[in-house]
Amino acid sequence: MAFDGIVISGLVHELNQTILNAKISKIAQPENDELLLTCKGSNGQFRVAISASASLPFLYLTSENKPSPLTAPTFCMVLRKHVANGRITRIYQPHMERIINMEIEHLNEMGDLCHKTLIVELMGKYSNIIFCDEDGTIIDSIKRISSAVSSVREVLPGKTYFIPGTQDNKFNPLTMDAAQIHDAIAGKPLTVMKAIYSTFTGVSPLIASEIAYRAGLDGEQPLASYSEDQILHLCNHIAWFFDEIRNKHYHPVIVRKGREPIEFSAVELTLYQDYETESFDSISRVLEVYYAEKNIYSRIRQKSADLRRIVTTALERNQKKYQLQQKQLKDSEKREKYKLYGELINVYGYNLEEGAKELLAPNFYDNNKEIRIPLDPTLSPQENSQKFFDRYGKLKRTAEALDKLLQETKAEIDHLESIQNSLDIALSADDLVQIKQELTEYGFIKKNRSGKKEKIKSKPFHYLSSDGYDIYVGKNNYQNDELTFKFATGNDWWFHAKGMPGSHVIVKSKGEEMPDRVFEEAGMLAGFYSKGRDSDKIEIDYLQKKNVKKPAGSAPGFVVYYTNYSLTIHPDISHLKLIE
């Protein structure tokens, strides 16, 4: 995620087209570190959401309103006192910094025309909203920063505002041509990407990677590893990129991995060739959608954190147990040696001297090759023989028990990995209810004493294929069982990623022969909703539902089949339509 100078530039351009010369009709502070300005002008009414949150700072136009506290915070009251009904006369970004300045014209108590500046600094954990007089004196800020907190800059009433000098060694790329850009980066002992973002103001690692990609260079490689011609080519691409910004040629996008948003920008991100990219006509809309969707994924991860921890702990414990059982089984393989020793002593031990420590005997199972058998000198040949037979018998019983235990442990590992996959694809709190029930039923979570069952609201994913066939995807093991054995009919088609945890995918065949594309799309869904979703290629098993069987007493979601078809796909579902 990059709320960088490029995004700020796009925002400033958008704000100038919408709220410039508008009056601030309402000022609210819904959160301690948030402002909501309502602006009315010739272009209509707009709301500007501003956040100085350390974890999620933002500024964008929105249609959404937020409830305000009954008592307005101090900073909100200061703004209302000074600039309520003030007019926004200028909006600009100083030197490609992550800063937006709004100059506001208003009348003071004496009726004199005055000017104030609202400064929004979108700088990660250092984000702030600062209100200044026309001479640059700080009137107040949403976060007051004393010298005890920051040695770089105090942000307190009465102090003079200045931009922190953290980027004094950087250049403003909007004021430079290709030759000047070359002089700025040439010879730097850095990677291509780092050379770009450490040289120019407002450039994030994301944008640096994008520029390197457009120039056909690997951003992770040292700049020095490229020829002078290649570096000149790179500098031309940097200059062309900032020509686009200078000329206000923006292309707001959100990049998604599956349905989860992973990046946004005010420009096209060509380096994400293998991901879904959604274009917008407004950078504000990009930010509003991105943060809303990102919040959903963040929230579900927080809500599922306890369940994930339970599953991970149980999985690690079972994996260690499985490794130990495998080692014990391997150790038990030497039991045949003890059986052989016992037999050879019985055959050749009759003439052993008392107190003998070993027996040399021909192994009649191996072309009479001589074998050395260690003996306990305190025991008779018969007792030594019995001792080896006892060892053999014990290891044989151990091996038989371990075979069963290994199967049980492996089944438990498979079960836990399938639950882990269910957690990975969960999108809401409703999706977690059945997962929690499953963990409770199988003893991973203690049962609730109240005995009340939560209402099941979660339903399988429902997609529509390009050819109009309904495709259903289970979100958890209970849904997988229901889809396969209650919902699907015999001639419907069943899909699953081969040899790994994943969702059951059902295609309703309509009792007719389906086009090849339907099989491919169902395979893509089976791949995407499996543990192998990040793989480039996944093998998918598919067969008619009537050939899928469920062993008695098996865990939910577990099935067997003996004849199937296979296909290999890339798990890209960006073109598929999700109905619900």
C-alpha positions in Angstrom: 0.0 0.0 0.0 1.5 3.3 -1.1 -0.1 6.6 -0.1 2.8 8.3 -1.7 3.4 11.7 -3.4 1.9 10.3 -6.7 -1.4 9.5 -5.0 -1.3 12.9 -3.2 -0.7 14.6 -6.6 -3.8 12.8 -8.0 -5.9 13.8 -5.0 -4.9 17.4 -5.2 -5.9 17.5 -8.9 -9.2 16.0 -8.0 -9.8 18.3 -5.0 -9.1 21.3 -7.3 -11.7 20.1 -9.7 -14.4 19.6 -7.0 -14.0 21.7 -3.8 -11.8 24.6 -4.9 -13.7 27.9 -4.1 -16.3 25.9 -2.1 -17.5 27.0 1.3 -16.9 24.8 4.4 -20.5 24.4 5.6 -19.8 21.8 8.3 -16.8 20.6 10.3 -17.0 17.4 12.3 -14.5 15.2 14.2 -16.0 11.7 14.3 -12.8 10.2 15.7 -9.9 11.5 17.8 -7.7 11.6 14.7 -10.3 12.1 12.0 -12.0 15.1 10.4 -15.1 15.3 8.1 -15.5 18.5 6.2 -18.7 19.2 4.2 -18.1 21.6 1.4 -20.7 23.4 -0.8 -19.8 25.1 -4.1 -20.8 25.5 -7.7 -19.9 21.9 -8.3 -22.3 20.7 -5.6 -21.8 19.3 -2.1 -18.8 17.2 -1.2 -17.6 15.5 2.0 -13.8 15.3 2.6 -12.8 12.5 5.0 -9.4 13.1 6.5 -7.5 10.8 8.9 -4.2 11.2 10.7 -4.3 7.7 12.0 -0.8 6.2 12.5 -1.9 2.9 11.0 -4.3 4.1 8.3 -3.9 7.8 7.3 -6.0 9.1 4.4 -7.8 11.9 2.6 -10.5 11.4 0.1 -13.9 12.6 -1.1 -16.8 10.5 0.1 -20.5 10.3 0.1 -20.6 8.6 3.5 -21.4 10.5 6.7 -20.2 9.5 10.2 -21.9 10.2 13.5 -20.1 12.8 15.6 -19.6 12.8 19.4 -22.1 14.9 21.4 -19.3 17.1 22.6 -17.0 18.3 19.9 -13.3 17.9 20.6 -11.0 20.9 21.1 -9.5 20.8 17.6 -12.9 20.7 16.0 -14.1 23.7 18.0 -11.0 25.6 17.0 -11.6 25.0 13.3 -15.3 25.9 13.6 -14.4 29.1 15.4 -12.0 30.2 12.7 -13.0 28.8 9.3 -16.7 27.7 9.5 -18.3 29.0 6.3 -14.8 29.8 5.1 -14.0 29.5 1.4 -11.2 27.2 0.1 -9.1 29.4 -2.2 -6.1 27.2 -2.9 -5.2 23.5 -2.7 -1.7 22.4 -3.4 1.0 19.8 -2.7 4.4 21.3 -1.7 7.4 19.7 -3.6 5.7 16.3 -4.2 5.7 15.8 -0.5 3.0 13.6 1.2 1.3 16.8 2.3 -1.9 18.6 1.1 -2.3 22.3 2.0 -5.7 23.9 1.9 -5.8 27.7 2.1 -9.0 29.0 3.5 -10.4 32.6 3.3 -12.8 33.7 6.0 -14.0 36.8 8.0 -12.8 37.2 11.5 -14.9 38.6 14.4 -14.2 42.1 13.3 -15.4 41.3 9.8 -11.9 41.5 8.3 -10.8 39.1 5.6 -8.3 36.6 6.9 -6.5 33.6 5.6 -5.7 30.3 7.3 -4.1 27.1 6.1 -5.2 23.5 6.9 -2.2 21.2 6.4 -2.8 17.5 6.1 0.4 15.4 6.5 -0.1 11.8 5.3 3.2 10.4 6.6 2.4 7.0 8.2 2.9 7.1 11.9 3.9 10.7 11.7 0.6 11.8 10.1 -1.1 14.9 11.4 -3.6 17.6 10.6 -2.2 21.1 11.4 -4.1 24.4 11.4 -1.9 27.5 10.8 -2.3 31.3 10.6 -1.3 33.1 7.4 2.2 33.7 8.7 2.8 30.0 9.4 2.2 30.1 13.1 0.5 26.9 14.4 -2.9 27.6 15.9 -3.6 24.0 16.8 -3.2 20.4 15.5 -5.2 17.2 15.9 -2.0 15.7 17.4 0.1 17.9 19.6 3.8 16.9 19.4 6.1 18.1 22.2 9.9 18.1 22.2 9.6 15.1 24.6 8.0 13.1 21.8 10.0 14.4 18.8 13.4 16.0 18.7 12.9 16.8 15.0 9.9 19.2 15.3 7.4 20.4 17.8 3.8 20.8 16.7 2.3 23.0 19.3 0.2 26.2 19.4 2.4 29.2 18.9 5.2 27.3 17.2 6.2 28.1 13.6 5.2 25.4 11.1 7.8 23.9 8.9 8.0 20.7 6.8 10.3 18.1 8.6 13.6 18.0 6.8 13.6 14.2 6.4 13.7 14.5 2.6 16.1 17.5 2.2 18.5 15.3 0.2 15.8 14.4 -2.3 14.9 16.1 -5.6 11.5 17.1 -6.9 11.2 15.0 -10.1 8.6 17.4 -11.6 11.3 20.0 -12.0 13.9 17.7 -13.8 14.5 16.5 -17.3 16.1 13.1 -18.2 19.7 14.5 -18.1 19.2 16.0 -14.6 17.6 12.7 -13.5 20.7 10.8 -14.8 23.0 13.1 -12.9 21.0 12.5 -9.7 21.0 8.7 -9.7 24.1 7.7 -11.8 26.8 6.0 -9.8 24.6 5.3 -6.7 25.7 2.0 -5.0 22.1 0.9 -4.6 19.5 -1.3 -6.3 17.6 0.2 -9.2 14.4 0.5 -7.1 16.2 2.0 -4.0 18.1 4.4 -6.2 14.8 5.8 -7.6 12.8 6.1 -4.4 15.8 7.4 -2.3 16.6 10.1 -4.8 13.2 11.6 -5.7 10.5 13.1 -3.4 7.1 11.4 -3.3 8.3 8.2 -4.9 7.4 5.0 -3.0 9.1 1.6 -3.5 5.9 0.6 -5.4 6.3 3.4 -7.9 10.0 2.8 -8.1 9.4 -0.9 -9.0 6.8 0.2 -11.5 9.2 2.6 -13.3 11.9 -0.1 -13.3 9.5 -2.6 -14.8 8.4 -0.2 -17.5 12.1 0.3 -18.4 12.6 -3.5 -18.6 15.0 -3.6 -15.6 14.9 -5.7 -12.5 14.3 -3.3 -9.6 16.1 -5.6 -7.2 19.4 -5.7 -9.2 22.2 -3.2 -8.4 22.1 -0.1 -10.6 25.8 -0.7 -11.3 25.1 -4.1 -12.9 23.5 -2.3 -15.9 25.2 -0.6 -18.8 25.2 3.2 -19.4 22.7 2.8 -22.2 20.4 0.9 -19.9 20.7 3.5 -17.2 20.0 6.3 -19.8 16.9 4.3 -20.9 15.8 4.1 -17.2 16.2 7.9 -16.8 14.1 8.5 -19.9 11.4 6.3 -18.4 11.5 8.2 -15.1 11.2 11.5 -17.1 8.3 10.2 -19.1 6.6 8.9 -16.0 6.7 12.3 -14.4 5.6 14.0 -17.6 2.4 12.1 -17.1 2.1 13.4 -13.5 3.0 16.9 -14.6 0.3 16.8 -17.3 -2.3 15.3 -14.8 -2.6 12.0 -16.7 -3.8 9.8 -13.9 -5.1 6.2 -14.1 -6.4 5.3 -10.6 -6.4 1.5 -10.0 -6.8 -1.2 -7.3 -4.8 -4.4 -7.7 -6.4 -7.5 -6.2 -5.1 -11.0 -5.4 -8.3 -13.0 -5.8 -10.8 -10.7 -4.2 -8.4 -9.2 -1.6 -7.1 -5.7 -2.5 -3.3 -5.7 -2.2 -2.2 -2.3 -3.8 -3.6 0.9 -5.1 -2.2 3.8 -7.0 -3.0 6.9 -9.0 -1.3 5.4 -12.1 -1.5 2.2 -13.9 0.5 -0.6 -12.3 1.8 -2.7 -15.2 4.1 -4.8 -13.0 1.1 -6.7 -11.7 0.4 -8.7 -14.9 -0.8 -11.8 -13.1 -3.3 -10.0 -10.9 -6.7 -8.5 -11.4 -6.5 -4.7 -11.8 -9.7 -2.6 -11.5 -9.6 0.9 -13.0 -11.5 3.9 -11.5 -12.2 7.4 -12.7 -11.6 8.9 -9.3 -8.6 8.5 -6.9 -11.0 9.2 -4.0 -13.2 6.3 -5.1 -10.1 4.1 -5.2 -9.2 5.1 -1.7 -12.7 4.7 -0.3 -13.1 1.2 -1.9 -9.6 0.1 -1.0 -9.8 1.1 2.7 -13.3 -0.4 3.0 -12.3 -3.7 1.5 -9.0 -3.8 3.3 -10.8 -3.2 6.5 -13.0 -6.2 5.9 -10.0 -8.5 5.4 -8.2 -7.0 8.4 -11.3 -7.4 10.6 -11.8 -11.0 9.6 -8.2 -11.8 10.2 -8.5 -10.3 13.7 -11.7 -12.2 14.4 -10.2 -15.5 13.2 -6.9 -15.0 15.0 -7.9 -17.1 18.0 -9.2 -19.9 15.7 -6.0 -19.7 13.6 -3.9 -20.0 16.7 -5.8 -23.1 17.9 -5.5 -24.8 14.5 -1.8 -23.9 14.1 -1.0 -25.2 17.6 -2.9 -28.5 17.1 -1.3 -28.8 13.6 2.3 -28.3 14.9 1.6 -30.8 17.7 0.3 -33.5 15.3 3.1 -32.9 12.8 5.7 -33.5 15.6 3.8 -36.5 16.7 3.8 -37.8 13.1 7.5 -37.4 12.7 8.2 -39.2 16.0 5.9 -42.1 15.0 7.6 -42.3 11.6 11.0 -42.5 13.4 9.6 -45.2 15.7 8.3 -47.2 12.8 11.7 -46.9 11.1 13.4 -48.2 14.3 11.0 -51.1 14.3 12.1 -52.2 10.9 15.2 -53.9 12.4 12.9 -56.4 14.1 13.6 -58.9 11.3 17.2 -58.8 12.3 16.4 -60.0 15.8 14.2 -62.8 14.4 17.1 -64.0 12.3 19.4 -63.9 15.2 17.0 -66.0 17.3 16.7 -68.6 14.5 20.5 -68.8 13.8 21.2 -69.3 17.5 18.7 -72.1 17.7 20.3 -73.8 14.7 24.0 -73.2 15.4 24.2 -72.4 19.1 24.4 -76.0 20.3 28.2 -76.2 20.5 28.7 -72.7 21.9 31.1 -72.5 24.8 29.8 -71.2 28.1 30.3 -67.4 28.5 30.6 -66.9 24.7 30.2 -63.2 23.7 29.3 -63.8 20.0 28.3 -66.4 17.5 29.6 -66.7 13.9 27.0 -68.5 11.8 26.2 -68.9 8.1 23.0 -67.0 7.2 21.0 -69.5 5.2 18.7 -66.6 4.0 21.7 -65.0 2.3 23.8 -67.6 0.5 25.3 -68.7 3.8 27.2 -65.5 4.2 28.8 -65.5 7.7 27.0 -63.3 10.2 28.3 -62.1 13.6 25.6 -62.3 16.4 26.3 -60.6 19.7 25.5 -62.6 22.8 24.9 -62.0 26.5 27.6 -64.2 28.1 25.6 -64.6 31.3 22.8 -66.3 29.3 22.5 -69.8 27.8 22.1 -70.1 24.0 18.4 -70.8 24.4 18.0 -67.8 26.6 19.9 -65.6 24.1 17.7 -66.9 21.4 14.5 -66.2 23.4 15.8 -62.7 24.2 16.0 -61.9 20.4 12.6 -63.4 19.7 11.1 -61.3 22.5 12.7 -58.1 21.0 11.3 -59.2 17.6 7.8 -59.7 19.0 7.8 -56.4 20.8 8.9 -54.4 17.7 6.3 -56.3 15.6 3.5 -55.3 17.9 4.9 -51.7 18.0 5.0 -51.6 14.2 1.4 -52.9 13.9 0.2 -50.3 16.5 2.2 -47.5 14.7 0.7 -48.3 11.3 -2.7 -47.5 12.8 -1.5 -44.5 14.8 0.2 -43.0 11.7 -3.0 -43.3 9.7 -4.9 -41.6 12.6 -2.4 -38.8 13.0 -2.2 -38.2 9.2 -6.0 -38.0 9.0 -5.9 -35.4 11.8 -3.2 -33.4 10.0 -5.3 -33.5 6.8 -8.4 -32.4 8.8 -6.6 -29.5 10.4 -5.1 -28.4 7.2 -8.5 -28.4 5.6 -9.8 -26.2 8.5 -6.8 -23.9 8.0 -7.8 -23.5 4.3 -11.4 -22.7 5.4 -10.0 -19.9 7.6 -8.0 -18.6 4.6 -11.0 -18.2 2.4 -13.4 -16.9 5.1 -14.7 -13.4 4.3 -17.0 -12.6 7.2 -17.7 -13.4 10.8 -20.6 -15.6 9.6 -18.1 -17.7 7.7 -16.3 -18.5 11.0 -19.3 -19.9 12.8 -19.3 -23.3 11.1 -15.5 -23.5 11.4 -15.8 -22.9 15.1 -18.5 -25.5 15.4 -16.3 -28.1 13.6 -13.3 -27.3 15.9 -15.6 -27.7 18.9 -17.2 -31.0 17.7 -13.7 -32.5 17.2 -12.4 -31.4 20.6 -10.0 -28.7 19.6 -12.2 -26.1 21.4 -14.1 -26.6 24.7 -17.8 -26.7 24.3 -19.8 -23.7 25.4 -21.6 -24.4 28.7 -24.7 -22.6 27.6 -25.1 -25.1 24.8 -26.6 -22.4 22.5 -25.7 -22.9 18.8 -25.0 -19.8 16.7 -27.2 -19.3 13.7 -25.7 -20.4 10.4 -25.9 -17.5 7.9 -22.9 -18.4 5.7 -23.6 -20.0 2.3 -21.3 -21.5 -0.4 -19.9 -19.2 -3.0 -22.1 -19.1 -6.1 -20.4 -18.3 -9.4 -21.8 -18.1 -12.9 -19.6 -19.6 -15.7 -19.0 -17.7 -19.0 -21.5 -20.2 -20.5 -24.2 -19.6 -17.9 -23.6 -22.7 -15.7 -24.0 -22.4 -11.9 -20.8 -23.3 -10.0 -20.9 -23.6 -6.2 -17.8 -23.6 -3.9 -17.9 -24.8 -0.3 -16.4 -22.3 2.3 -15.7 -25.0 4.9 -15.9 -28.8 5.5 -19.6 -28.8 6.5 -20.5 -26.9 3.4 -18.3 -29.2 1.3 -20.2 -32.2 2.6 -23.6 -30.6 2.0 -22.7 -29.5 -1.5 -21.4 -32.9 -2.5 -23.8 -35.3 -0.9 -27.1 -33.3 -0.4 -27.1 -30.5 -3.0 -25.4 -32.1 -6.0 -27.2 -34.8 -8.1 -25.5 -37.8 -9.7 -24.6 -36.2 -13.1 -23.3 -32.9 -11.7 -19.6 -32.5 -11.9 -17.3 -32.4 -8.8 -13.9 -30.7 -8.8 -11.0 -30.6 -6.2 -7.4 -29.6 -6.2 -5.3 -32.8 -6.3 -3.5 -33.9 -3.1 -4.1 -30.8 -1.1 -6.7 -29.1 1.2 -9.3 -27.2 -0.8 -13.0 -26.6 -1.4 -15.4 -29.0 -3.1 -16.6 -27.4 -6.3 -19.9 -28.4 -7.9 -21.0 -27.6 -11.4 -24.8 -28.1 -12.1 -24.7 -29.9 -15.4 -28.4 -29.3 -16.3 -28.3 -32.9 -17.5 -26.4 -31.9 -20.7 -22.9 -32.1 -22.1 -21.0 -29.0 -20.9 -18.5 -27.0 -23.0 -14.8 -27.4 -22.2 -14.6 -23.9 -20.9 -16.9 -24.7 -18.0 -14.5 -27.5 -16.9 -11.6 -25.1 -17.0 -13.4 -22.4 -15.1 -14.6 -24.8 -12.4 -11.0 -26.1 -12.2 -9.8 -22.5 -11.7 -12.2 -22.1 -8.8 -11.1 -25.4 -7.2 -7.5 -24.3 -7.6 -8.1 -20.8 -6.2 -10.0 -22.0 -3.1 -7.3 -24.5 -2.2 -3.9 -24.4 -0.4 -2.2 -24.0 -3.8 -3.9 -20.8 -4.8 -0.6 -19.0 -5.1 0.9 -21.6 -7.4 1.3 -20.9 -11.1 -0.1 -24.3 -12.1 -2.3 -26.7 -10.1 -3.6 -30.2 -11.0 -7.3 -30.6 -10.6 -9.2 -33.9 -10.2 -12.7 -33.9 -11.6 -15.5 -36.5 -12.0 -19.2 -36.9 -11.8 -20.6 -36.6 -8.3 -22.1 -40.1 -8.4 -18.5 -41.5 -8.3 -17.5 -39.6 -5.1 -17.9 -41.6 -1.9 -17.7 -40.7 1.8 -16.1 -43.4 4.1 -18.1 -44.2 7.2 -16.9 -42.2 10.2 -14.6 -39.9 8.3 -14.2 -36.2 9.1 -16.4 -33.7 7.3 -15.2 -32.8 3.8 -13.2 -36.1 3.5 -14.1 -38.2 0.4 -12.6 -41.0 -1.8 -12.9 -41.7 -5.5 -11.2 -44.2 -7.7 -11.6 -43.0 -11.2 -11.3 -39.4 -12.3 -10.1 -37.0 -15.0 -7.4 -34.5 -14.5 -6.6 -31.0 -15.8 -3.9 -28.5 -15.1 -4.9 -24.8 -14.6 -3.7 -21.4 -13.5 -6.0 -20.4 -10.6 -7.1 -17.0 -12.0 -10.8 -16.3 -11.3 -10.8 -12.6 -12.0 -13.1 -13.0 -15.0 -15.6 -15.1 -13.2 -18.9 -13.6 -12.0 -19.6 -14.0 -8.3 -23.4 -14.0 -7.7 -23.3 -14.3 -3.9 
